[in-house]
C-alpha cells in the first residue's frame, strides 16, 4: 500500500515539475518580483511631471504672496481679474479663490475650480500651501518677536531606533520592514494555498472525467490516492518555494553590502534598522522555516477540502460553486490579518493564530514582529492535528465521490457521505 502511495506521489510530482510552465514560472516570478520593487522608483525617475498653472484670486490681499510654486504647481496672481474672466482663460488649469474670510473661516471661504480633476498629489500640495499661508498670517498676528526663529528651534523631527530586548545582543529592528514582510508573506501564502489547492482539485476532476481513477483505485485505495495527490502537488510547491528562496537569497547577498555602504545607513536609524534586520541570519532562517511549516500545514489543510470538492463533481463549472467553502475562510483570514498587522499581540491575533482556518495567514502577519515560541508551537500543533482529522473526513467523501457521475451532489449529500462508515 505504501508503495502505491509513493508511486502516486512521484507521478504527481514529476508530471508537474517537468512541465515548461513550472520551469518558466519558477525562473520568471522572482525576476518579476524584483522588477516590481524597482519599477515605481524607475518610473518616478524617468517620468516628466506636467506643470499646472493655478490662477489665484486673493480677496484678502495677503495670502497669495505666501503661496510657493514648485515644478508641478505654478501659482499666478490674477490681480483684479474676476472669476468669470479667469474661467475663460485657457492658460489656467485651475482657479484658487481665497475669499475675504479665508483667514478666519477657511473652510467656507477657500474654493478651488479646475478643468477636470486634479491628481491627489497636486490637490494635496495646493491645500498644504493654503494652510501654511493662513497659519503664517495667524502667527504674525500675535506680534511675537523672532517667531520664525523660535519655531525653527523648537521643532523636533526624530526617528527612533527599535531594539529587541528579548535578544541577547542589542539589535536594531525596523517596524517598516516588519510590516512589509508580514504583508508580502501573507499574500504569498494566500496565493500558494489557492493555486496549489485548486491544482489538486483540477487534477482529480480531470482524471475522474477521463475515467482514469477507475483504473487507479483497482490497485490503490481511494484514501491513499487522495493523500498521494495532496503530497505530490505539495512537493511541487515546496520545490518552487525553495528555488525562489535561493534566488532571492543570492540577490540579497549582493544588495545588502551595497545598502550598507549608502550614506543613509549611518545617518538614518530606520534605514540602519532595515539593514540590521535583513543581515540577521538567525532572524531570516527562523522566518523561512516558520513560513515553510505554516505553508505546508495550511496547504495540507485546505487541499484536503479541495480534494473532497473535486471528487464530488464532474466538471470545473460545478466545482466553482463549491470552492467558496474553501476560499471564504482563506479570504476571512487575509482580511483579519490586515488588522493583526497593526496589533500583532492582541487577544484577537492570538485566537486567530490558533483557529486552523485562519492560523496560517494570521501567523504570517505576526512572525516578522516576533511571536513567543510557545504560541508558534501551539498554532502548529493545532493546525496539523486539524489536518489529520479533516483528511479522515474528506477521505470518506472522496471514497464515495470519485465513483459518482452525471449528478451534482447537494451539500446535504456530501455531509451524508462524510458520515458513512
VENVEN-V990485 format. One record per residue. N is the residue number from 1. PHI is phi in whole degrees, 0 to 359 (999 if undefined). PSI is psi in radians with two decimals (999 if undefined). OMEGA is omega in whole degrees, 0 to 359 (NA if undefined). Layout:
((N,PHI,PSI,OMEGA) (N,PHI,PSI,OMEGA))
This chain:
((1,999,-0.71,179) (2,293,-0.59,178) (3,294,-0.63,176) (4,296,-0.67,178) (5,296,-0.77,180) (6,295,-0.60,178) (7,295,-0.77,180) (8,296,-0.75,180) (9,299,-0.84,182) (10,295,-0.66,180) (11,296,-0.84,181) (12,296,-0.69,182) (13,291,-0.95,184) (14,293,-0.61,181) (15,299,-0.62,183) (16,270,-0.64,181) (17,294,-0.55,182) (18,279,-0.15,181) (19,289,2.54,179) (20,296,-0.60,181) (21,298,-0.65,179) (22,293,-0.79,181) (23,296,-0.77,182) (24,295,-0.83,182) (25,295,-0.62,181) (26,295,-0.62,182) (27,272,-0.57,186) (28,277,-0.68,185) (29,302,-0.80,177) (30,300,-0.65,178) (31,295,-0.68,178) (32,294,-0.66,179) (33,296,-0.75,178) (34,294,-0.71,180) (35,296,-0.67,179) (36,294,-0.53,179) (37,291,-0.67,184) (38,264,-0.24,184) (39,301,-0.83,181) (40,301,-0.71,180) (41,295,-0.71,180) (42,292,-0.68,179) (43,296,-0.76,179) (44,293,-0.55,182) (45,290,-0.73,186) (46,262,-0.21,181) (47,280,2.51,178) (48,259,2.11,181) (49,286,2.46,180) (50,270,2.13,182) (51,284,2.42,179) (52,241,2.39,180) (53,263,2.17,182) (54,246,2.00,177) (55,283,2.37,182) (56,245,2.05,174) (57,256,1.82,188) (58,253,1.82,179) (59,277,-0.20,177) (60,278,-0.50,180) (61,81,-0.03,183) (62,230,-0.21,184) (63,275,-0.65,185) (64,302,-0.67,182) (65,294,-0.32,182) (66,267,-0.10,179) (67,280,2.26,183) (68,252,2.26,178) (69,278,2.78,172) (70,225,-2.88,184) (71,292,-0.43,185) (72,258,-0.57,183) (73,240,2.18,178) (74,242,2.00,179) (75,274,2.31,179) (76,235,2.10,179) (77,280,2.17,187) (78,272,-0.17,181) (79,71,-2.11,183) (80,268,0.11,182) (81,294,2.33,181) (82,278,2.98,179) (83,296,-0.73,181) (84,297,-0.70,179) (85,293,-0.69,180) (86,294,-0.59,179) (87,296,-0.57,182) (88,276,-0.12,181) (89,274,1.97,181) (90,288,-0.18,181) (91,281,-0.15,181) (92,258,2.25,174) (93,275,-0.44,179) (94,206,2.79,180) (95,233,2.11,179) (96,257,2.05,181) (97,255,2.08,177) (98,253,1.74,184) (99,294,2.96,183) (100,296,-0.43,179) (101,259,0.37,185) (102,296,-0.55,181) (103,284,-0.72,182) (104,280,-0.77,182) (105,228,1.28,184) (106,297,-0.51,182) (107,296,-0.52,182) (108,262,-0.37,190) (109,252,-0.07,181) (110,251,2.14,181) (111,228,2.46,178) (112,240,2.07,175) (113,261,2.47,183) (114,216,2.54,172) (115,279,1.66,186) (116,83,-3.07,182) (117,271,2.52,175) (118,271,2.76,176) (119,289,2.79,180) (120,298,-0.64,180) (121,294,-0.78,180) (122,295,-0.79,179) (123,299,-0.73,180) (124,294,-0.68,181) (125,293,-0.78,180) (126,297,-0.78,179) (127,299,-0.72,179) (128,296,-0.69,179) (129,293,-0.69,178) (130,295,-0.76,179) (131,298,-0.76,179) (132,298,-0.72,181) (133,295,-0.76,180) (134,294,-0.73,179) (135,297,-0.68,180) (136,297,-0.77,179) (137,295,-0.74,181) (138,296,-0.69,179) (139,293,-0.68,180) (140,299,-0.50,183) (141,294,-0.31,180) (142,279,-0.20,178) (143,55,0.76,177) (144,269,2.22,182) (145,290,2.43,180) (146,56,0.70,183) (147,296,-0.73,181) (148,297,-0.71,179) (149,295,-0.73,179) (150,299,-0.77,181) (151,297,-0.69,179) (152,295,-0.66,184) (153,285,-0.55,182) (154,273,-0.28,181) (155,291,2.34,181) (156,233,2.32,175) (157,229,1.97,187) (158,228,2.46,172) (159,240,1.98,187) (160,275,2.33,170) (161,288,2.44,180) (162,255,2.13,181) (163,252,2.25,179) (164,281,1.94,183) (165,284,-0.22,180) (166,278,-0.17,179) (167,266,2.66,182) (168,294,-0.64,179) (169,253,2.60,177) (170,289,1.90,182) (171,238,2.18,180) (172,288,2.48,177) (173,235,3.00,182) (174,229,2.11,177) (175,292,-0.56,179) (176,294,-0.81,180) (177,295,-0.71,179) (178,299,-0.71,179) (179,296,-0.79,181) (180,295,-0.78,179) (181,299,-0.76,180) (182,299,-0.76,181) (183,294,-0.79,182) (184,294,-0.81,180) (185,297,-0.69,179) (186,298,-0.81,181) (187,291,-0.61,177) (188,295,-0.75,179) (189,296,-0.75,177) (190,302,-0.79,181) (191,296,-0.80,183) (192,293,-0.73,181) (193,298,-0.79,182) (194,289,-0.76,183) (195,295,-0.90,185) (196,280,-0.48,174) (197,294,-0.77,178) (198,290,-0.44,176) (199,295,-0.69,176) (200,298,-0.81,181) (201,298,-0.79,181) (202,297,-0.71,179) (203,299,-0.74,180) (204,293,-0.74,180) (205,297,-0.75,180) (206,297,-0.79,181) (207,290,-0.57,177) (208,291,-0.71,179) (209,295,-0.68,180) (210,277,0.04,181) (211,62,0.39,178) (212,289,-0.61,182) (213,299,-0.57,181) (214,297,-0.55,177) (215,281,-0.68,184) (216,292,-0.74,184) (217,291,-0.17,175) (218,289,-0.36,180) (219,242,-0.29,180) (220,229,2.34,178) (221,296,2.55,181) (222,305,-0.66,181) (223,296,-0.73,180) (224,289,-0.60,178) (225,296,-0.76,178) (226,296,-0.80,180) (227,295,-0.66,179) (228,297,-0.71,178) (229,295,-0.75,181) (230,297,-0.82,181) (231,293,-0.75,181) (232,300,-0.83,179) (233,292,-0.63,178) (234,298,-0.67,178) (235,295,-0.57,176) (236,297,-0.79,180) (237,296,-0.74,180) (238,296,-0.71,177) (239,301,-0.77,180) (240,294,-0.72,179) (241,297,-0.77,181) (242,296,-0.68,178) (243,294,-0.78,179) (244,298,-0.71,179) (245,298,-0.72,178) (246,296,-0.73,180) (247,294,-0.80,180) (248,294,-0.63,177) (249,296,-0.69,178) (250,294,-0.72,179) (251,294,-0.70,181) (252,292,-0.51,179) (253,295,-0.48,176) (254,272,-0.58,185) (255,283,-0.65,184) (256,298,-0.80,177) (257,300,-0.61,178) (258,292,-0.69,178) (259,293,-0.68,181) (260,294,-0.47,181) (261,277,-0.14,181) (262,287,2.59,181) (263,301,-0.55,182) (264,297,-0.41,182) (265,295,-0.47,181) (266,263,-0.35,186) (267,252,-0.46,183) (268,254,1.99,180) (269,299,-0.67,181) (270,295,-0.74,179) (271,294,-0.71,178) (272,295,-0.64,178) (273,295,-0.66,178) (274,297,-0.81,180) (275,296,-0.75,181) (276,297,-0.70,181) (277,290,-0.70,178) (278,289,-0.44,179) (279,274,-0.15,180) (280,282,1.75,185) (281,298,-0.73,180) (282,299,-0.73,179) (283,296,-0.79,182) (284,294,-0.75,181) (285,295,-0.81,180) (286,299,-0.69,179) (287,296,-0.75,180) (288,294,-0.72,181) (289,294,-0.81,180) (290,295,-0.68,178) (291,298,-0.72,180) (292,295,-0.73,180) (293,296,-0.76,180) (294,286,-0.53,175) (295,294,-0.82,180) (296,299,-0.80,180) (297,296,-0.79,179) (298,295,-0.70,179) (299,296,-0.85,181) (300,300,-0.74,182) (301,298,-0.87,185) (302,280,-0.52,180) (303,292,-0.51,175) (304,297,-0.69,177) (305,293,-0.78,179) (306,297,-0.65,179) (307,295,-0.72,178) (308,296,-0.70,178) (309,295,-0.77,180) (310,299,-0.61,180) (311,285,-0.36,185) (312,271,-0.20,183) (313,235,2.96,182) (314,252,-0.26,183) (315,211,2.91,183) (316,295,-0.61,182) (317,299,-0.78,178) (318,292,-0.60,181) (319,293,-0.59,183) (320,298,-0.48,180) (321,284,-0.43,181) (322,265,-0.30,184) (323,293,-0.28,177) (324,298,-0.43,177) (325,299,-0.64,181) (326,270,-0.63,186) (327,280,-0.54,183) (328,299,-0.81,177) (329,299,-0.60,178) (330,295,-0.77,180) (331,296,-0.73,177) (332,299,-0.71,178) (333,297,-0.68,179) (334,293,-0.77,180) (335,297,-0.75,179) (336,296,-0.56,181) (337,295,-0.53,178) (338,299,-0.64,176) (339,284,-0.63,181) (340,295,-0.62,180) (341,301,-0.64,181) (342,282,-0.37,179) (343,213,1.29,188) (344,288,-0.15,181) (345,253,0.16,182) (346,287,2.88,177) (347,296,-0.67,179) (348,298,-0.73,179) (349,299,-0.70,180) (350,296,-0.86,184) (351,290,-0.60,175) (352,293,-0.43,177) (353,282,-0.26,181) (354,263,-0.66,180) (355,295,2.13,187) (356,297,-0.47,180) (357,292,-0.47,183) (358,240,-0.19,186) (359,299,-0.69,180) (360,300,-0.82,182) (361,291,-0.74,182) (362,295,-0.76,181) (363,293,-0.56,175) (364,297,-0.57,179) (365,284,-0.47,185) (366,268,-0.53,189) (367,304,-0.79,181) (368,299,-0.38,181) (369,271,-0.13,181) (370,95,2.06,181) (371,233,2.37,177) (372,304,2.49,184) (373,301,-0.66,183) (374,293,-0.57,177) (375,292,-0.68,178) (376,295,-0.76,180) (377,297,-0.80,179) (378,300,-0.78,181) (379,298,-0.78,180) (380,294,-0.75,181) (381,298,-0.83,179) (382,297,-0.71,181) (383,297,-0.82,184) (384,285,-0.59,175) (385,294,-0.71,178) (386,298,-0.66,177) (387,298,-0.77,181) (388,297,-0.67,176) (389,291,-0.70,181) (390,291,-0.67,180) (391,294,-0.54,178) (392,292,-0.71,179) (393,288,-0.82,182) (394,294,-0.52,178) (395,297,-0.60,177) (396,294,-0.74,177) (397,296,-0.75,181) (398,298,-0.72,183) (399,299,-0.62,179) (400,272,-0.73,188) (401,294,-0.57,184) (402,291,-0.26,179) (403,257,0.11,180) (404,262,2.20,181) (405,230,2.60,171) (406,77,0.10,181) (407,216,2.29,177) (408,272,2.03,184) (409,287,2.66,175) (410,274,2.92,179) (411,297,-0.60,178) (412,296,-0.72,179) (413,294,-0.68,178) (414,296,-0.71,177) (415,296,-0.65,178) (416,295,-0.67,178) (417,298,-0.70,182) (418,294,-0.36,182) (419,267,-0.10,179) (420,294,2.53,176) (421,270,999,NA))
